[in-house]
């Protein structure tokens, strides 16, 4: 997780974005820790996955979406995408120096602390693994362990399609996980926010003895630290039922269907505003 400067008096209105559906795993964790917060989410599904895009494209999309979320009242930004964090979080912070920004990074540090045999696997997009930010993260926390990097081309896009049991998706999981199983890793980092939604499939290929590391909980804790939100509320309270507002640059119906299946709180799904740069109104369901 990428640190952000502390802001203890920050009102709890939080903007979150990802290249698509993967950041919903982070949104879910933030909602659990801050049920009374006003949450805003952008799924840039019309341009997903970022992991297969070049850095200037990811930076441009990140700036556009950040500006939009700030215009909607977000007082804190969560970049719920490993690739966007690697490519754009420093740029976002320089553009918005007065705005706390939390990023996500592969959990190399906790994996290095938890491994028993010193062999760690990292499942991530090609964009994340080739970034300078990832190289520095690995250098800082994994110099004493054996790191097995496994790019997963096509996996985020397959998850983005919404069917988590699709045969094509399961084929990609097997293909990506098999080298790590053969290498004998005992800890595997889920280096893309899409991957927690298929953790059960990954676990099935790797075996029950392999520990999976997901950083969504750590990101949610850091986000809570930067707000002055109240403690968790009873499930039946009015604030606990606050509707989360989501926009998509892709298929609105797909996002609506996915949130019904993957999330356990009320959501309002909207199309990305046509007047905003990068609109994909033609893909709205």
HELIX and SHEET records of a PDB file:
HELIX    1   1 UNK A   24  UNK A   33  1                                  10    
HELIX    2   2 UNK A   45  UNK A   47  5                                   3    
HELIX    3   3 UNK A   50  UNK A   52  5                                   3    
HELIX    4   4 UNK A   55  UNK A   71  1                                  17    
HELIX    5   5 UNK A   82  UNK A   95  1                                  14    
HELIX    6   6 UNK A  108  UNK A  114  1                                   7    
HELIX    7   7 UNK A  126  UNK A  129  1                                   4    
HELIX    8   8 UNK A  132  UNK A  141  1                                  10    
HELIX    9   9 UNK A  155  UNK A  160  1                                   6    
HELIX   10  10 UNK A  167  UNK A  183  1                                  17    
HELIX   11  11 UNK A  195  UNK A  198  5                                   4    
HELIX   12  12 UNK A  199  UNK A  206  1                                   8    
HELIX   13  13 UNK A  216  UNK A  225  1                                  10    
HELIX   14  14 UNK A  239  UNK A  241  5                                   3    
HELIX   15  15 UNK A  252  UNK A  262  1                                  11    
HELIX   16  16 UNK A  281  UNK A  283  5                                   3    
SHEET    1   A 6 UNK A 100  UNK A 103  0                                        
SHEET    2   A 6 UNK A  76  UNK A  79  1                                        
SHEET    3   A 6 UNK A  13  UNK A  18  1                                        
SHEET    4   A 6 UNK A  38  UNK A  43  1                                        
SHEET    5   A 6 UNK A 244  UNK A 248  1                                        
SHEET    6   A 6 UNK A 267  UNK A 271  1                                        
SHEET    1   B 4 UNK A 146  UNK A 151  0                                        
SHEET    2   B 4 UNK A 119  UNK A 124  1                                        
SHEET    3   B 4 UNK A 187  UNK A 190  1                                        
SHEET    4   B 4 UNK A 211  UNK A 213  1                                        
END                                                                             
